[in-house]
């Protein structure tokens, strides 16, 4: 083989090697760009997924916090009512302080006897319903905003076996059937809006003392 022919063959081989190298380098860069693009897309999808998951978690946290807050308010109201009822003077025998129900109901129930027993519990009686928002406002004002001695007593009519009959009789006695119905020494001073208006005008304490007389020992802001 002549020298010229060997040079040509070497040149062709070198050119082939260069072409292969360039092609391989081009393929590598293309694969890298594809891999980088896929990686960025995956990161974007993950970011969006985390974003949505975060919103869902926040919403769940808010719902849980709302439930806890609602339960805390209910617990506080129940505690205030139980505390006030526990302080009520001279509860009649056989009465259950928490719900205002007789432990052993007599054979013949009488609405007048029942109401008289309630009125003996405290100078101030709040006839209420546990689910009523107006009743809750009235209880908050009389049980939490003020410290009254003796403490008002709460009767939840919706929890009483004869709540409807008691409510009917209260209408006859006071001319008021709706709840709350707040009685001071057996006389109604109205409901939630009435005592709120008296409070706003600075007349609530005066009104309760006027109706309660010496039986209201003290009434001050808590």
Secondary structure, DSSP 4 states (H G I P E B T S, - for coil): --HHHHHHHHHHHHHHHHHHHHHHHHHHHHHHHHHHHHHHHHHHHHHHHHHHHHHHHHHHHHHHHHHHHHHHHHHHHHHHHHHHHHH-SSPPTTEETTTTEESS--SS--HHHHHHHHHTT-SEEEEE-TT-HHHHHHHIIIIIIEEEESPPEEEEGGGSTTHHHHHHHHHHHHS--SS-EEEETTEE---HHHHHHHHHTT-HHHHHHHHHGGG--EEEE-
